[in-house]
Amino acid sequence: MKKIIPFFIMICCLLAVSSCSYDNFEEPKATLTGKAIYDGEAVGVRSGSSEFALFQDGYALKGSIPVYIAQDGSYSVSLFNGDYKLVRMGNAPWERPSNDTIYISVKGNTVQDIPVTPYFFVRNVSFAKNGNKITARFTINKVVANANMENVGIYLGTGILTDEKQKEAELKLGNAVSLDQENTAEIEIPSGLVNESYLYARVGVKSDKSSEYCYSQSIKVALK
């Protein structure tokens, strides 16, 4: 019994030291923020559907740090100061370049926009209430020569995260949409939203190269 008690005390001391070491572990104090951009404009996505990956050489942990992209194309991640490699991952509404690595030096609050090449891009978007309908005006540009347009959608929702998966109403236009010129379409306001003060509207375009749509920014549309 006398031998067991000292051993028990030693184990408790080791656990206490381990706990203190864990509590004293330094948390990341730097931040890396920016946007996925094309031709100077942020590229809209479905929130959390597309991501970048960060790698840092010279450390025991060789796995990647996921960087999730918000619906407006922005991203933010907490890091330690240091040099990183950022990789533009696949299954996004943009082309993955052959040289997909960007070198970034993080020190304090660092801002770095990431250039991407969407298969198609939505520009000049506007929405206006017209009776019980929303009139959408937009332009679709083809960016990648060998990409084919599969669908264009107009989405209405109650929140800024409105997209193909989260919406109250949608209008699918297929691929019969003119490129490089203004398109106009009307979508019915759902009965559940007619009496609301506002809603959010968005245009998305899908290519045959990705399962994800490239979106315009979510725009708040006044209903009253």
Secondary structure as UniProt FT lines:
FT   TURN            2..3
FT   HELIX           4..23
FT   STRAND          30..38
FT   TURN            39..40
FT   STRAND          41..42
FT   TURN            47..49
FT   STRAND          51..55
FT   TURN            57..58
FT   STRAND          65..68
FT   TURN            71..72
FT   STRAND          74..79
FT   STRAND          82..88
FT   STRAND          94..95
FT   STRAND          101..106
FT   STRAND          109..111
FT   STRAND          114..115
FT   STRAND          117..118
FT   STRAND          120..130
FT   TURN            131..132
FT   STRAND          133..142
FT   TURN            145..146
FT   STRAND          149..157
FT   TURN            160..161
FT   STRAND          169..174
FT   STRAND          182..188
FT   TURN            191..195
FT   STRAND          198..207
FT   TURN            208..209
FT   STRAND          214..215
FT   STRAND          219..222
//
